[in-house]
């Protein structure tokens, strides 16, 4: 990633109507308001001071990124290995660390060509990254 992800609260939509929500994008697309835009915004806020109170009260929900992968698990030993991987991920791991652990546990052989009988799911919260690598903090293994 060349640019950070910016998550911000939104007060107005593109038609300058109150629309409290949130948005996220690359910082590459973020720019300052020009003087005309700033003047319009200041007038709207002066005419509607409660809007800022509402914006301050709004809480951005946890942003969750999900990565799904199918596994074909047919015995208890493979199920235990997959559960060991889920525990390994709990403190937070990069995809490269997870893939290395999958090789160590011999789980990569459980990836089917089409559909598996389990879904292995990785979860990242709020675009967490360390050294430009996404951190996966949770994992689930569910019967498909």
KESE-954821 format. One line per 5 residues: for each residue z, y negated, x of N, C-alpha, C. Coordinates in pm, whole numbers, plus 50000, padded with zeros to 5 digits. Example, Ala and Ser with C-alpha at 12.3 -4.5 7.8 and 13.67 -1.06 7.14 Angstrom:
2
50780:50569:51319:50780:50450:51230:50780:50330:51320 | 50708:50225:51285:50714:50106:51367:50787:49997:51290
//
This chain:
144
50000:50118:50084:50000:50000:50000:50000:49876:50088 | 49900:49793:50074:49894:49670:50151:49982:49562:50091 | 50011:49573:49963:50090:49471:49893:50205:49535:49819 | 50311:49459:49804:50425:49508:49726:50390:49505:49578 | 50464:49583:49500:50453:49579:49355:50554:49476:49305
50507:49383:49225:50593:49281:49167:50618:49319:49021 | 50745:49326:48984:50784:49351:48846:50850:49223:48797 | 50798:49168:48688:50851:49040:48639:50861:49039:48488 | 50955:48959:48442:50967:48938:48298:50853:48845:48255 | 50809:48863:48131:50702:48780:48077:50756:48704:47957
50731:48574:47954:50774:48490:47843:50662:48469:47741 | 50540:48450:47791:50426:48416:47704:50311:48513:47725 | 50230:48530:47620:50108:48608:47638:49995:48514:47680 | 49875:48563:47689:49763:48482:47738:49724:48370:47641 | 49771:48378:47516:49743:48272:47418:49862:48177:47404
49955:48183:47502:50074:48098:47509:50167:48115:47389 | 50169:48235:47334:50262:48271:47226:50380:48345:47289 | 50500:48325:47233:50617:48394:47284:50593:48545:47278 | 50614:48611:47391:50590:48754:47401:50678:48809:47513 | 50806:48823:47486:50899:48865:47590:50881:49014:47616
50852:49041:47742:50827:49178:47785:50835:49179:47937 | 50770:49275:48000:50763:49278:48146:50622:49321:48186 | 50589:49291:48309:50461:49332:48366:50484:49372:48510 | 50397:49455:48564:50402:49487:48706:50260:49492:48760 | 50246:49446:48883:50115:49446:48947:50134:49427:49097
50026:49440:49170:50029:49413:49313:50053:49264:49333 | 50130:49230:49437:50154:49089:49466:50024:49015:49496 | 49919:49087:49527:49789:49027:49554:49739:48945:49434 | 49776:48987:49313:49728:48921:49191:49820:48809:49142 | 49930:48784:49211:50026:48681:49168:49992:48549:49235
49992:48442:49156:49964:48309:49212:50054:48206:49143 | 50066:48090:49204:50145:47982:49147:50069:47914:49034 | 50143:47855:48942:50081:47777:48834:50024:47648:48892 | 49910:47603:48840:49861:47472:48881:49936:47366:48800 | 49915:47240:48830:49993:47133:48765:49970:47128:48614
49849:47156:48567:49822:47158:48424:49895:47270:48353 | 49893:47388:48414:49964:47503:48357:50115:47478:48355 | 50165:47420:48463:50309:47391:48472:50350:47292:48364 | 50268:47192:48340:50297:47091:48238:50303:47155:48098 | 50209:47240:48068:50207:47310:47939:50332:47397:47925
50368:47470:48030:50486:47556:48026:50613:47474:48005 | 50626:47364:48078:50745:47280:48064:50757:47224:47922 | 50646:47185:47859:50650:47135:47722:50692:47244:47625 | 50636:47365:47642:50675:47476:47555:50824:47507:47566 | 50877:47503:47687:51020:47532:47708:51106:47420:47650
51063:47296:47668:51137:47182:47611:51140:47192:47459 | 51028:47228:47398:51019:47240:47252:51091:47364:47198 | 51111:47466:47284:51169:47593:47241:51274:47642:47342 | 51385:47571:47357:51482:47606:47461:51544:47746:47445 | 51549:47798:47323:51606:47930:47301:51521:48040:47365
51395:48012:47387:51308:48111:47449:51362:48156:47585 | 51415:48063:47664:51468:48100:47796:51595:48183:47782 | 51676:48154:47681:51795:48234:47654:51752:48378:47621 | 51650:48390:47537:51597:48522:47501:51540:48595:47623 | 51470:48520:47707:51411:48580:47827:51521:48628:47922
51625:48547:47940:51736:48587:48028:51807:48711:47974 | 51816:48724:47843:51886:48838:47782:51803:48967:47789 | 51672:48955:47803:51585:49072:47806:51608:49153:47934 | 51624:49282:47920:51642:49373:48034:51516:49458:48050 | 51462:49458:48169:51345:49540:48198:51390:49686:48200
51322:49773:48124:51362:49914:48125:51329:49979:48260 | 51394:50089:48288:51363:50165:48409:51217:50209:48404 | 51144:50179:48509:51004:50217:48518:50996:50354:48586 | 50942:50451:48516:50939:50588:48566:50795:50632:48593 | 50771:50679:48715:50644:50738:48752:50663:50889:48753
50569:50961:48694:50581:51106:48680:50463:51174:48750 | 50495:51278:48825:50392:51361:48888:50415:51504:48838 | 50317:51563:48773:50328:51699:48720:50243:51796:48801 | 50295:51915:48817:50222:52021:48884:50255:52154:48816 | 50157:52239:48802:50176:52370:48741:50219:52470:48848
50306:52562:48808:50345:52674:48894:50339:52803:48813 | 50306:52911:48881:50307:53043:48819:50423:53120:48881 | 50533:53130:48807:50654:53196:48855:50673:53325:48775 | 50670:53438:48846:50676:53568:48778:50798:53652:48815 | 50887:53600:48903:51005:53679:48937:51123:53588:48969
51243:53648:48973:51366:53570:48993:51372:53505:49131 | 51319:53570:49232:51322:53514:49368:51242:53384:49374 | 51124:53383:49314:51042:53262:49312:51108:53153:49227 | 51172:53191:49118:51242:53094:49034:51357:53030:49111 | 51432:53111:49187:51542:53057:49270:51488:52962:49376
51376:52996:49438:51315:52908:49539:51273:52775:49477 | 51216:52780:49359:51176:52656:49290:51298:52572:49254 | 51405:52634:49212:51528:52561:49179:51591:52501:49305 | 51576:52571:49417:51624:52518:49545:51546:52390:49581 | 51418:52390:49554:51336:52271:49577:51382:52155:49490
51414:52182:49364:51463:52077:49273:51589:52015:49332 | 51681:52095:49383:51805:52044:49443:51776:51964:49571 | 51677:52008:49649:51639:51940:49773:51594:51797:49744 | 51528:51776:49632:51470:51645:49598:51576:51545:49551 | 51688:51593:49499:51789:51508:49436:51832:51384:49517
51852:51392:49648:51894:51271:49720:51781:51169:49742 | 51658:51209:49709:51542:51121:49727:51459:51167:49845 | 51334:51200:49818:51244:51253:49923:51105:51196:49906 | 51033:51186:50016:50893:51147:50010:50811:51270:49973 | 50686:51248:49932:50600:51360:49896:50576:51449:50017
50564:51389:50134:50543:51467:50257:50663:51558:50284 | 50784:51507:50266:50904:51591:50282:50906:51705:50180 | 50868:51673:50058:50866:51774:49951:50763:51882:49983 | 50647:51840:50027:50542:51936:50061:50585:52026:50178 | 50652:51968:50277:50702:52048:50389:50804:52151:50341
50893:52109:50250:50993:52201:50196:50926:52309:50109 | 50821:52271:50038:50747:52370:49958:50686:52477:50050 | 50635:52436:50164:50580:52532:50260:50691:52623:50313 | 50807:52562:50346:50918:52640:50399:50966:52745:50299 | 50970:52705:50170:51015:52795:50065:50903:52887:50012
50783:52870:50067:50665:52948:50026:50632:52929:49877 | 50645:52805:49831:50618:52774:49689:50471:52738:49667 | 50402:52692:49769:50262:52652:49752:50176:52767:49701 | 50212:52890:49732:50135:53005:49684:50149:53023:49532 | 50247:52956:49472:50270:52968:49328:50183:52872:49246
50106:52786:49314:50018:52694:49242:49897:52772:49190 | 49881:52779:49059:49771:52856:49002:49638:52782:49010 | 49529:52855:48994:49398:52792:48992:49377:52710:48865 | 49437:52752:48756:49421:52680:48630:49556:52641:48572 | 49614:52726:48492:49739:52693:48424:49849:52787:48469
49970:52732:48481:50085:52813:48519:50178:52833:48400 | 50285:52905:48425:50383:52927:48318:50503:52833:48331 | 50506:52751:48438:50610:52649:48456:50544:52516:48492 | 50612:52410:48454:50569:52275:48495:50675:52221:48589 | 50631:52184:48709:50717:52121:48809:50689:51972:48802
50793:51893:48783:50775:51750:48759:50860:51670:48856 | 50796:51573:48923:50866:51480:49012:50878:51345:48942 | 50988:51275:48965:51011:51145:48902:51049:51041:49006 | 50985:50925:48995:51014:50809:49078:51058:50697:48984 | 51161:50623:49024:51214:50518:48938:51193:50380:49000
51143:50289:48919:51126:50148:48957:51043:50129:49084 | 50941:50211:49100:50847:50198:49214:50919:50201:49349 | 51026:50279:49360:51102:50283:49485:51016:50337:49598 | 51013:50264:49709:50939:50302:49828:51025:50276:49951 | 51007:50359:50051:51067:50334:50182:50955:50351:50283
50935:50249:50366:50827:50251:50466:50693:50285:50401 | 50666:50223:50286:50541:50238:50212:50519:50378:50156 | 50624:50457:50149:50614:50592:50091:50698:50598:49965 | 50638:50648:49859:50707:50659:49732:50821:50760:49744 | 50936:50726:49686:51053:50812:49690:51071:50879:49554
51075:51009:49556:51096:51088:49434:51243:51125:49430 | 51314:51083:49323:51459:51099:49314:51503:51205:49215 | 51411:51261:49144:51450:51361:49044:51334:51459:49030 | 51369:51581:48993:51268:51685:48970:51314:51772:48856 | 51218:51823:48782:51245:51914:48670:51154:52035:48685
51205:52147:48642:51126:52269:48633:51142:52319:48492 | 51031:52321:48416:51037:52359:48275:50938:52470:48246 | 50977:52559:48159:50888:52665:48114:50774:52599:48035 | 50651:52633:48068:50534:52572:48001:50508:52637:47867
//
